[in-house]
Amino acid sequence: MQELLYASAMAFIIALIIGPLIIPVLSRLKFGQSIRQEGPESHYAKAGTPTMGGIIILIALIIPVLIYGGKSPEIWLALFVTIGHGLIGFLDDFIKVVLKRSLGLKARQKLLGQIFMAVALAYIVTNYMGRGTDVWIPLLGFTVDFGPLYYVLIFLVLIGTTNAVNLTDGLDGLAAGTTTVAAVAYAVIAMSFAKPDLAIFCVALAGASLGFLKYNANPAKVFMGDTGSLALGGALAAVAVMTKTELLLVIVGGVFVLEACSVIIQVVSFKLTGKRVFRMSPIHHHFELSGWSEKKVVTVFWLAGVVCSLIALIILVVSQTGGI
């Protein structure tokens, strides 16, 4: 338990300390965020805010995990998936911000990187970590063997989570705060499955995200960019896979799921009917354009994340005590 406290506190403090060191560097290098013209007008003032701040989260996460997380294969795999997605995001940010190519990495390039990460994660957990291809079913309390389809599931979990967190990162502090809540929930889940090293990873992730929030909360001094959002999504997905709670992640990350679904619904509706369901997607922009302040949207979504995590933990307890 002490290691959990130390890891989370160290990650939080490191983020607080290195933030003022890294943010001016990003600013001097002109790693400024461009704001899409079709977005809410209130966001135009954010143009030029330093991005790629996910570097702060990664540094604050890695150091305490290496110190307190032991040498278990699960720790190294979680770091591999997180850093790997962080590098994909960094390349995307670098191309957009520094090379001034607005679209960043091409979709197929980003997808190839994510496929590689998914294949690596699936291969390692099933062949070297005894993970198997069975999937735990929440509430029912038993597992179902997916066989070869399990590799498809891992791909969908990684792609879905990383892109959902990326979509959520559209308001100051929204993704960082929601990830903090989800990471704390997954620390509890990891402990319930007797995986203390993964719990340390999760609390360090929560501490790093919370420390970053100091500089990312409205008005943001720095954005995490794809460097941060893809890394955070990869971290949550990796922990879900290694705790056999891939399906529970849908509930823990309910806010992320809502954001992703709102985009899918918007696109499908417009293509089929020519009409939009929301004023703008992702859905956090819909509420902004409906008259909510940015701070109100973020606060409500944070609270929704807390509710989702509590529901997931209740489901976990029910499932582990016999199911329904």
Stockholm file with secondary structure:
# STOCKHOLM 1.0

chainA/1-324         MQELLYASAMAFIIALIIGPLIIPVLSRLKFGQSIRQEGPESHYAKAGTPTMGGIIILIALIIPVLIYGGKSPEIWLALFVTIGHGLIGFLDDFIKVVLKRSLGLKARQKLLGQIFMAVALAYIVTNYMGRGTDVWIPLLGFTVDFGPLYYVLIFLVLIGTTNAVNLTDGLDGLAAGTTTVAAVAYAVIAMSFAKPDLAIFCVALAGASLGFLKYNANPAKVFMGDTGSLALGGALAAVAVMTKTELLLVIVGGVFVLEACSVIIQVVSFKLTGKRVFRMSPIHHHFELSGWSEKKVVTVFWLAGVVCSLIALIILVVSQTGGI
#=GR chainA/1-324 SS CHHHHHHHHHHHHHHHHHHHHHHHHHHHTTCBCCCCTTSCGGGGGGTTCBCCTHHHHHHHHHHHHHHHSTTCHHHHHHHHHHHHHHHHHHHHHHHHHTSCCTTCSCHHHHHHHHHHHHHHHHHHHHHTSCCCSEEEETTTTEEEECTTHHHHHHHHHHHHHHHHHHHHTTSTTHHHHHHHHHHHHHHHHHHHTTCHHHHHHHHHHHHHHHHHHHHHSSSCSCCCHHHHHHHHHHHHHHHHHHTTCHHHHHHHTHHHHHHHHHHHHHHHHHHHHSCCSSSSSSHHHHHHHTTCCHHHHHHHHHHHHHHHHHHHHHHHHHHHTTCC
#=GC SS_cons         CHHHHHHHHHHHHHHHHHHHHHHHHHHHTTCBCCCCTTSCGGGGGGTTCBCCTHHHHHHHHHHHHHHHSTTCHHHHHHHHHHHHHHHHHHHHHHHHHTSCCTTCSCHHHHHHHHHHHHHHHHHHHHHTSCCCSEEEETTTTEEEECTTHHHHHHHHHHHHHHHHHHHHTTSTTHHHHHHHHHHHHHHHHHHHTTCHHHHHHHHHHHHHHHHHHHHHSSSCSCCCHHHHHHHHHHHHHHHHHHTTCHHHHHHHTHHHHHHHHHHHHHHHHHHHHSCCSSSSSSHHHHHHHTTCCHHHHHHHHHHHHHHHHHHHHHHHHHHHTTCC
//
